[in-house]
């Protein structure tokens, strides 16, 4: 929840109104964008499946 709120500037209510699988999909999308921008970091990598 915090991850999406931080990166997408969504409120807690907006994030919680998403179905669980959709929240996970958004986490993968944001992570992919961050990796493209900053390059792969094996040290701090968070995987969302």
Backbone as ProteinMPNN parsed JSONL, in Angstrom:
{"seq_chain_A": "XXXXXXXXXXXXXXXXXXXXXXXXXXXXXXXXXXXXXXXXXXXXXXXXX", "coords_chain_A": {"N_chain_A": [[0.808, -1.181, 0.0], [1.819, 1.283, 0.896], [3.93, 1.547, -0.87], [2.663, 1.925, -3.404], [1.158, 4.219, -2.849], [3.177, 6.069, -2.345], [4.717, 6.173, -4.788], [2.783, 6.643, -6.779], [1.25, 8.62, -5.802], [-1.254, 8.221, -4.677], [-4.137, 8.087, -2.587], [-4.659, 6.38, 0.583], [-7.182, 5.285, 0.635], [-7.816, 5.121, -2.118], [-5.952, 3.201, -2.976], [-6.663, 0.995, -1.396], [-9.163, 0.468, -2.391], [-8.707, -0.864, -4.714], [-8.747, -4.087, -6.247], [-7.006, -6.888, -4.835], [-5.271, -8.344, -6.629], [-4.982, -6.477, -8.642], [-3.622, -4.421, -7.306], [-1.194, -5.73, -6.895], [-0.396, -6.02, -9.552], [0.012, -3.315, -10.246], [2.153, -2.769, -8.545], [4.157, -4.364, -9.707], [4.353, -3.035, -12.173], [5.209, -0.416, -11.447], [7.642, -1.077, -10.242], [9.017, -2.093, -12.465], [9.277, 0.199, -14.054], [10.873, 1.773, -12.349], [13.179, 0.207, -12.322], [14.023, 0.392, -14.982], [14.688, 3.083, -15.081], [16.66, 3.442, -13.056], [18.314, 1.294, -13.329], [19.116, -2.21, -12.894], [19.098, -3.439, -9.593], [20.384, -5.684, -7.606], [20.695, -5.814, -4.918], [18.689, -4.316, -3.513], [16.334, -5.221, -4.556], [12.891, -5.78, -4.931], [10.575, -8.242, -5.336], [7.496, -8.695, -6.927], [5.001, -10.912, -7.27]], "CA_chain_A": [[0.0, 0.0, 0.0], [2.691, 2.458, 0.991], [4.693, 1.582, -2.119], [1.838, 2.548, -4.442], [0.824, 5.583, -2.432], [4.373, 6.896, -2.503], [5.118, 6.367, -6.176], [1.692, 7.102, -7.637], [0.576, 9.717, -5.1], [-2.647, 7.838, -4.457], [-4.505, 8.028, -1.17], [-4.851, 5.039, 1.141], [-8.511, 4.836, 0.204], [-7.74, 4.725, -3.529], [-5.196, 1.956, -3.083], [-7.424, -0.081, -0.776], [-10.328, 0.164, -3.222], [-8.295, -1.735, -5.812], [-8.663, -5.507, -5.913], [-5.653, -7.309, -4.459], [-4.464, -8.682, -7.806], [-4.662, -5.246, -9.364], [-2.548, -3.753, -6.542], [0.056, -6.447, -7.2], [-0.023, -5.66, -10.923], [0.569, -1.962, -10.198], [3.48, -2.859, -7.91], [5.082, -4.855, -10.741], [4.53, -1.981, -13.177], [6.046, 0.642, -10.864], [8.987, -1.643, -10.078], [9.64, -2.178, -13.796], [9.659, 1.56, -14.455], [12.014, 2.16, -11.516], [14.362, -0.542, -12.756], [14.47, 0.979, -16.253], [15.269, 4.397, -14.805], [17.854, 3.39, -12.214], [19.101, 0.102, -13.597], [18.835, -3.307, -11.964], [19.822, -3.46, -8.321], [20.12, -6.962, -6.973], [20.761, -5.624, -3.494], [17.454, -3.786, -2.963], [15.246, -5.61, -5.441], [11.677, -6.339, -4.35], [9.828, -8.931, -6.385], [6.063, -8.837, -6.731], [4.524, -11.956, -8.169]], "C_chain_A": [[0.857, 1.253, 0.0], [3.475, 2.644, -0.294], [3.909, 2.308, -3.204], [1.483, 3.983, -4.089], [1.994, 6.536, -2.668], [4.661, 7.208, -3.966], [4.026, 6.938, -7.065], [0.902, 8.249, -7.022], [-0.924, 9.466, -4.978], [-2.904, 7.801, -2.955], [-4.649, 6.57, -0.724], [-6.18, 4.467, 0.651], [-8.494, 4.361, -1.247], [-7.043, 3.369, -3.695], [-6.009, 0.788, -2.525], [-8.674, -0.447, -1.57], [-9.99, -0.706, -4.426], [-8.366, -3.191, -5.361], [-7.202, -5.901, -5.671], [-4.766, -7.591, -5.678], [-4.099, -7.448, -8.625], [-3.584, -4.451, -8.634], [-1.211, -4.409, -6.841], [0.541, -6.105, -8.605], [0.602, -4.271, -10.956], [1.955, -1.957, -9.554], [4.516, -3.35, -8.912], [5.374, -3.768, -11.764], [5.457, -0.876, -12.663], [7.476, 0.154, -10.693], [9.723, -1.718, -11.409], [10.1, -0.81, -14.275], [10.881, 2.013, -13.654], [13.292, 1.461, -11.954], [14.901, 0.016, -14.073], [15.189, 2.296, -16.021], [16.611, 4.272, -14.087], [18.746, 2.191, -12.469], [18.816, -0.968, -12.567], [19.702, -3.223, -10.716], [19.472, -4.749, -7.607], [20.052, -6.835, -5.45], [19.412, -5.239, -2.893], [16.222, -4.194, -3.755], [14.104, -6.258, -4.664], [10.908, -6.983, -5.48], [8.373, -9.04, -5.992], [5.576, -9.84, -7.737], [3.03, -11.968, -8.229]], "O_chain_A": [[0.645, 2.167, -0.797], [3.664, 3.77, -0.755], [4.439, 3.21, -3.854], [1.509, 4.861, -4.951], [1.814, 7.661, -3.131], [4.829, 8.369, -4.338], [4.328, 7.655, -8.019], [-0.01, 8.787, -7.65], [-1.743, 10.369, -5.15], [-2.006, 7.522, -2.161], [-4.747, 5.658, -1.544], [-6.266, 3.291, 0.297], [-9.082, 3.331, -1.575], [-7.493, 2.512, -4.454], [-6.037, -0.289, -3.121], [-9.189, -1.557, -1.435], [-10.888, -1.229, -5.086], [-8.073, -3.491, -4.204], [-6.285, -5.308, -6.24], [-3.63, -7.119, -5.739], [-3.027, -7.39, -9.228], [-2.715, -3.864, -9.279], [-0.205, -3.721, -7.02], [1.738, -5.922, -8.828], [1.616, -4.068, -11.623], [2.834, -1.211, -9.985], [5.626, -2.821, -8.968], [6.521, -3.598, -12.177], [6.378, -0.454, -13.363], [8.421, 0.892, -10.971], [10.92, -1.437, -11.474], [11.187, -0.676, -14.837], [11.818, 2.576, -14.22], [14.365, 2.064, -11.955], [16.116, 0.101, -14.254], [16.182, 2.594, -16.684], [17.585, 4.922, -14.467], [19.824, 2.085, -11.885], [18.326, -0.667, -11.478], [20.903, -2.963, -10.797], [18.377, -4.885, -7.062], [19.425, -7.655, -4.779], [19.028, -5.785, -1.859], [15.171, -3.566, -3.63], [14.316, -7.158, -3.852], [10.619, -6.33, -6.483], [8.047, -9.427, -4.87], [5.725, -9.635, -8.942], [2.447, -12.786, -8.94]]}, "name": "protein", "num_of_chains": 1, "seq": "XXXXXXXXXXXXXXXXXXXXXXXXXXXXXXXXXXXXXXXXXXXXXXXXX"}
